Structures are given as C-alpha cells and as structure tokens.
Amino acid sequence: MATTTTVCVVAKNARELVEATAGLATNVAAEVARSAADADVWRRAHRRSAVYTLVDVDPLAPVVVEWAKRLDGEDHDLETAIGVAPRGPAPDYYFVSDALEGTKVHWYLGLLVDAAPARVMTVRERVDDVLAALRSRRTGPSLPDLAEVASRARSYVPTALSGAPAPPGLDLGGAPGGLGLGSEKDPVIEGRHANE
C-alpha cells in the first residue's frame, strides 16, 4: 500500500519542475528517472513517506507515444507497447502542462479525464502552479490500474477526432493554470525558508 500520494508531472521541463517544487515545499518529495529506461522510478515513488511524491515520467509513456502515432496515421507498435506496459497502480494524480501540444493532449485530457476526471489537472510549468494544484487537488474515483489504462488505448478515439462533444466540466480557462487551481494555503504544503 502506498504511503504517499503520487503525482505524475507531464511537462517539457518535468524533471526541473519536480525537483524545484520538492526543494521549496516540505512534505513534497521528488523522484526522477535516472535514465529514459528507468523502470523502477515508480516503485521508488510508491515507497516514499512524504505526503506527496512528484515523478517526472509517465509510467505509460511508451503506450502514449504509440497511441499518438496510430492516431496521427504513422507506423506504430501499439499492441507491443500495451503488452509490455507496467503493471500496478496508476499515479494518484496527473498534473499536465497547459503548454502540451499535439495528439498526446488527447491522451491526458481525454482518455485519462474520461477515466477519472478529478485525478487530472492542468498546470502552467511553474513551481507556484504545481504547489497550487497540490493544495486544491480534488477527490474522486482513482484511475484504473496501469494495465487497464493501457488497454483502453486500443479503442479510445478523442472526441475532437470523433466529432462528439468535449467531456463536460473540462474547462481549461478561468483559474490560473486551468483545472481546479486555487490559492488557499494548505497546512501540509508549507514553503521552506531560505535558511533551512
């Protein structure tokens, strides 16, 4: 059983954002991939005792890449990626950069939002916005385990491509950073002082 709330940060500068956020807040740990093929990063993250553990890589990144290739009409190996996808629990939350572009946006703000709307939030690629997202995270059903999420790639077609309306409640405007960001202070996430 996890002793920490795990958060996958999906951003161009995810590693720097994860490390900087953990460096400025108590009870927030960073777990970064040691290499592109670091399969143990999520195992290490789930063993952390911090209230939150931010991770800079998506455990299903190979599935996302092959799924996007398929939708973009490129040669892909989606079935192999699904077959070798890791097993186990999905991250508790996904914080997705509001600057993410391309077909992958539909994975994070489509497939994952459809699976567990409260568990996916958009953020600007700034430490303050990641901290605000931690303070204002919503509760709701968890994402299915990784194998189930990966298997959904076989049949998921984004509403933007299928002609169906966008999911209700997916409003990327308004509050800073998009979905569900607030500014209230959370006693669990206190800033570290410069002299600490």
Phi, psi and omega in degrees: 000136182292141176256004184222158172268117184268139181229122174270122179261118181252105183199159177301318182255041186304315183300311181296320181295317179296311182294318181293319180296314179296329180288343183253353185229136174286156180064017174236122180251156175247136171231113184247148179293135179282338176201173180297335182256024182285093182283345184268356185302319181285328175297316178296319181298317182292343178270354181294154178253359177294157178300317179233141171235117179268136181235141187268004179226145177276128180296340179255020183307317179298325177293317180299316181298312182291324176298316179296319177300316180301313181292331179276002178077019180264164172299138183213166176228056184299317182298321177294316180299318178295318182297328181257007180300146180296156176256162177117186183289145173285163173305151178293324180219153169242125171254113188251129179301136176287355178263000179299136183233167174085189185297331181301333177305321182292332176293307186286315184262006176240282184303310182292320178296320177300322183286323184200083187305325184283350187260004180234126180228145173268145178220152168283156183279063179222143181304315181302323180287324176294317177297320177297320179295321177297319180293328188249017181303146181261158175257162180163180180305142178285162172294149174297169179296165187302320181296320179292316178299315180300318182293335178293342179297335181297324188241353184284125173237122182302146180301327180296334180263338183268346181091355178282160179292156178295154179302141179295144176084358180270083181250113182270359180261190175085252186297151179304129175087353175105232189294126165060025180272134179237185181231007181289148181280134179256126181296341180283330182250092179252139179293145175277146179277151183301332183272005179273000000 
